[in-house]
Amino acid sequence: MTDQSDPMFDSPTYLMFETVRLVRRTSARMFPGQPRLPHLLVLWCVARSGPLSQREVAERLSIDPGDLVGIVDALEEAGHVERRRDPEDRRRYALDATEAGRLFLGESLDARVRLNELLFEPLSPHERRLFREMLLRVLAHHDDRFAAARRHTATRQRAEAPQGTEARPRTGTRQRTETGSLMRDRASS
């Protein structure tokens, strides 16, 4: 056996792939027969911002519209979402969460907290925050949907920082400007 590192274990994409597989296995074991995360994302989107057309939900969540149909059908069959004629345009339907769907969503989000606690048990609370921040930074770099969550996290960190200390921008990181173009942060001295 050599002391050389293994390229697979050095690959963040491979490690993320295996982490996603772990999440799926653990989730299926903890919540047998419950809707998967894409179903909860659609329910969350509709409960938070509905009524929305299926097209709007697909755009907001970056889900293929064809995949969304099956998810909405399952949520509707379970009584969590209902399709209603859109009052703005009677040719299309708007999705809205039912009261049962909102209750189910709340219970599911609580259960997901337990799932996260189990999965990330080896990490300290500080490490969990750092891990979350790093994931948000990567996602925000590639997908504007995560930029607001990243800004919210940064604002909260500044508010929680002890007096006299301020979070400084990291050198070499990228951020999106209001026009959507990328720019590098400059280090402040």
C-alpha positions in Angstrom: 0.0 0.0 0.0 1.3 3.5 -0.9 1.0 6.7 1.0 -0.2 8.5 -2.1 -3.6 10.1 -1.8 -6.5 8.5 -3.7 -7.8 10.8 -6.5 -11.4 9.9 -5.7 -11.2 10.8 -2.0 -9.4 14.0 -3.0 -12.4 15.0 -5.3 -15.0 17.2 -3.7 -17.5 16.2 -6.4 -17.1 12.5 -5.6 -17.4 13.2 -1.8 -20.6 15.3 -2.5 -22.0 12.4 -4.6 -21.4 10.0 -1.8 -22.9 12.4 0.7 -26.0 12.7 -1.4 -26.3 8.9 -1.5 -25.9 8.8 2.3 -28.7 11.4 2.7 -31.0 9.4 0.4 -30.3 6.1 2.3 -30.7 7.7 5.7 -33.8 9.6 4.7 -35.5 6.5 3.3 -34.7 4.6 6.5 -35.9 7.4 8.8 -39.0 8.3 6.8 -40.2 5.2 5.0 -43.0 5.9 2.5 -42.7 9.7 3.0 -42.3 12.1 0.0 -38.7 12.7 -1.1 -37.0 16.0 -0.9 -38.1 17.3 -4.3 -41.7 16.9 -3.2 -41.0 18.8 0.0 -39.3 21.6 -2.1 -42.3 22.0 -4.3 -44.6 22.0 -1.3 -42.4 24.6 0.4 -42.3 26.8 -2.7 -46.1 26.7 -3.1 -46.8 27.2 0.6 -44.4 30.1 0.8 -45.2 31.9 -2.4 -48.4 30.4 -3.8 -50.7 30.4 -5.5 -48.2 29.8 -8.4 -48.5 28.3 -11.9 -46.5 25.1 -12.5 -44.3 27.0 -14.8 -43.5 29.5 -12.0 -42.7 26.7 -9.6 -40.4 25.0 -12.2 -38.6 28.3 -12.7 -38.2 29.1 -9.1 -36.8 25.7 -8.2 -35.0 25.0 -11.4 -36.9 21.8 -11.9 -37.7 20.3 -15.3 -41.4 21.0 -16.0 -41.9 17.4 -17.1 -40.5 16.1 -13.8 -42.7 18.7 -11.9 -45.9 17.2 -13.2 -45.4 13.9 -11.5 -44.4 15.6 -8.2 -47.5 17.9 -8.3 -49.7 14.9 -9.1 -48.4 13.0 -6.1 -48.8 16.1 -3.8 -52.3 16.6 -5.1 -53.2 13.0 -4.6 -51.9 13.1 -1.0 -54.0 16.2 -0.4 -51.1 18.6 0.2 -51.5 20.7 -2.9 -54.5 21.7 -5.0 -54.8 23.0 -8.6 -57.2 25.8 -9.1 -58.0 27.9 -12.1 -55.8 30.9 -12.1 -58.1 34.0 -11.7 -55.7 36.0 -13.8 -55.7 33.6 -16.7 -58.5 31.0 -16.8 -56.6 28.8 -19.3 -54.0 27.8 -16.7 -54.0 26.4 -13.2 -52.4 27.8 -10.1 -51.0 25.6 -7.4 -51.7 26.3 -3.7 -50.9 24.4 -0.5 -53.8 23.0 1.4 -54.0 23.3 5.2 -53.1 19.6 5.5 -50.1 20.3 3.2 -48.9 23.2 5.4 -49.2 21.0 8.5 -47.4 18.2 6.7 -44.7 20.6 5.6 -44.1 21.8 9.1 -43.8 18.3 10.4 -41.5 17.3 7.6 -39.2 20.3 8.1 -39.0 19.3 11.8 -38.1 15.8 10.8 -35.4 17.1 8.4 -33.8 18.9 11.4 -33.5 15.5 13.1 -32.0 14.0 9.8 -29.4 16.8 9.7 -28.5 16.3 13.3 -28.0 12.6 12.7 -26.0 13.0 9.5 -23.8 15.8 10.7 -23.3 14.6 14.2 -19.5 14.2 13.8 -19.3 18.0 13.2 -19.3 20.6 15.9 -21.9 23.4 15.7 -19.2 25.8 14.4 -18.1 23.2 11.8 -21.8 22.8 10.7 -22.1 26.6 10.2 -18.9 26.7 8.2 -20.0 23.7 6.1 -23.3 25.4 5.4 -21.6 28.7 4.5 -19.2 27.0 2.1 -22.0 25.1 0.4 -24.0 28.4 0.1 -20.9 30.2 -1.3 -20.5 27.5 -4.0 -24.2 27.4 -4.9 -24.5 31.2 -4.9 -21.6 31.4 -7.3 -23.4 29.3 -9.8 -27.1 29.9 -9.0 -28.6 33.2 -8.2 -31.4 31.5 -6.1 -28.8 31.0 -3.3 -27.3 34.5 -3.3 -30.0 35.9 -1.0 -29.5 33.1 1.5 -25.8 33.7 1.5 -26.3 37.5 2.0 -28.7 36.7 4.9 -26.1 34.4 6.5 -23.4 37.1 6.2 -25.7 39.7 7.7 -26.6 37.5 10.6 -22.9 36.7 11.2 -22.0 40.4 11.3 -24.9 41.0 13.8 -23.7 38.1 16.0 -20.0 39.0 15.9 -18.5 40.3 19.1 -18.1 44.1 19.3 -14.9 45.3 17.7 -14.7 42.4 15.3 -16.1 42.4 11.8 -16.3 39.8 9.2 -13.9 40.7 6.4 -14.4 39.7 2.8 -12.3 36.8 1.7 -9.7 37.5 -1.0 -10.1 35.8 -4.3 -13.8 35.0 -3.9 -16.3 36.0 -6.5 -19.6 37.7 -6.1 -22.3 38.7 -8.5 -22.8 42.3 -9.2 -26.3 43.7 -9.7 -26.0 43.2 -13.4 -25.2 39.5 -12.8 -21.6 39.7 -13.9 -18.9 38.2 -11.7 -16.3 40.2 -10.0 -13.5 39.4 -7.5 -13.7 40.7 -4.0 -10.8 42.9 -3.1 -9.0 42.4 0.2 -9.4 45.3 2.6 -6.3 46.2 4.7 
